[in-house]
């Protein structure tokens, strides 16, 4: 008669595999995947396949989890370009905006990596050369109605972009400070478009298709 504990251990394999299918957090999924590998190795050793058990433990669990962890760590990141030096008042607004962005992407199991650039031209170049996924210029006061309208119309004129403020809100604010965020990754843009609630932010989807057509 087969010992009952063997049935319990064998039953753990499909159960842990099922748990793996419903994991949303990639890091939690890696932990469950390691448990699946450990259970599989235990089942193999109980059934007398010591060599297969050793292979599963070393390759299927330890090596695979290490490679998955490196892949997840390096890919689930949003690189945001920001100016290196800003004045105190604009820096406060910029920090608040970055904190909001970080909070949003953390909910999607991403991490935010800030990349500093010395001037606005370097920021734009970093976005065009795909060094970063997005760039953020700190809020600056737009004192004239003409200047504020120009910025809003610039964002609205982009078929793939959308302003997070309305023209009426812009015009009514005498010293509106508007931060501009340009994102070149469509999925990240859709996340920010849905969840970023900052009323003084212009959010634009930046595409390189026009630039590539010229070459």
N, C-alpha and C positions, 0 to 999 in steps of 0.2 A: 504494500500500500504506500502510495506516494505521500510524503509528509504534507500536511495542509499549508505549511508556511510557503512552500514552493508556489502554490496557486496564488497566494497573496502577493508574492513578489512579482510573478508573471503578470498579474492583473494591474500592477502599478505601471507597467509599460504603456498600455493604451490609455490609461487615465492621465498620466503625465503628458503624453503626446497630445491628448485632447486639450489639456490646460494650455499647452504651447500655442495651439491654434487661436485661442481667444485673448492672447496677450497683446496689449496696445503699446505699452512702454517697451521699447527695444531692449533696454537694459534688463528689465524684468524677464523678457523673453529669453535672453542669454542665460540667466540663472536657471530658468525652467529647462532650457536646452541642456545645460550641464547635468541637471537631475535626470533627464531622460537618458543621457549617455551613461551615467553611473548605474541606473537601474538596468539598462541593457547589458552592461558589462557584468553585473551581478547575476543576471539571468544566464548569460553564457557560461559563467564559471560554475553555476549550479548544475547545468546540463552537461558539464564535462568538457566544454570547449575552452580550455585555458588560453590557447593561442589567440583565438578570436576575441576573448575577453580582454586580453592585454592590448590587442590592436585597437579595440573600441575605446579603451580607457586612454591610451596615449594619443591616438590620431583622431578618433571620432569625438572625443570629449575635450581633452586638454588643448591640442593643436587647433582644432576647429573653433573652439570658443575664443582662443587668443586671437585668431585671424578675424573672426567676426567682430570682436571688441575693437580691434584696430580700425576695421572698416566703418563701424558705426561711429566711433569717436571722430574719425576724419571727415566723414560725409555729412553727418547731421549737425551742420554748423552754418550760421549766417555771418558772413564777413561784411561788416558795415564800415565804410569809409567816413571819417569825420575830420574836421580841420584840427590842426595841431594847437593853434593858439587862438583863443577868442577872449573878448573882454568879460569882465565878471558877470555883468547882467545877462549877457547872451549865454554864458557858460551855464548859469543856473537853469535857464530854459532848456538848453541842450541836454543837461543831465536828467531833467524831468522827462524829456522825450525819450531818451535812451532807456531810462528805467521802465517806461511804458512798453517800449518795443521788447525789452528783455522779458518782461512779464508775459507778454503775448506769446513769444516763441517758446518760452519754457513750457507752456501748456501743450505745445506740439512736440515736446521732447527734443527741442533743438537748443543749441547753446549759441550765445552771441559773442563774436570776436570783433573787437574794435581795432581798426587800422587807421593810424593818424597820418595825415598828409599836410604838407607845409602851406599849400595855397589852393584856391578853388580850381585852378587849371589842372593841378595834379590829381585832385579828386575826380574831375571829369575824365581824365585820361585813364585812371584806375578802373573806372566803370566801363569804359570803351574797350580796354584791353582785358577785361574779365578778371582783374585782380581781386575785385570785391563783388559781392552780390547786390549791394546797394550803397548809396552815399546819402549823407544827411548834412545839409548846411544849416548852421544855427539860425535861430530867429533873428530877423533884422527889422527895424521899424520902417514901414512904408508910409511916408507922411503925405504923399499926394494921392488924390483919387485916381489920377491917370496912371501912376505907378502901380497902385493896387489892382486896378482893372486889367492892366497889361499882364500882370502875373497870373491872375485868375483865368484870363482868356488864353494865355499860353498853355495852362494845364488843360482847360476845356477843349482846346483845339486838337489835342492828342486823342485820336480815336480809341487808343488803348489805355488812356489815363483817366483819372477822375479826381476832382478836387474834393477835399473833405470839408470845405467851407463854401458858403454861397456868396454870390456877389453882394447881396444886401447886407450880410454880416460883415463883409469886408469894407463896404462903403461906410457903414455906420461906425466903424472903429476908427477913431481919429489917428491913433498911433498903433495900429495893428502890427504885431510882430509875427511874421509868418515864417515857419521853417519849411524847407523844401526837401522832400525825400524822393529819390529816384531809385527804382528797383528794376533790375533786368531779368529776374526770375519770376515767371508768371504765377507759380504757386505761392511764392512768398508775397507777391503783390495782392493776390486774392485774399490771403490771410489778413494782411494789414488793412486792406480795403474794408473788410468785414468787421474787424475787431479793434482797430485803432480809432479811438474816440476823441482824440485831441482836436479841439475846434479851431486851432490856429496852425494847421498843418496842411500843406499841399502835397498830395501823394500822386506820383506819376509813374506809369509803367514805361520803362526805357527799352527800346528794341534796337538791335544792331542791324536789322534787315536793310534799312535804307543805306547805311554805310557800306554794307557788303555788296549791294547792287552796283555801287560806283566802281568797284575794283574788278 
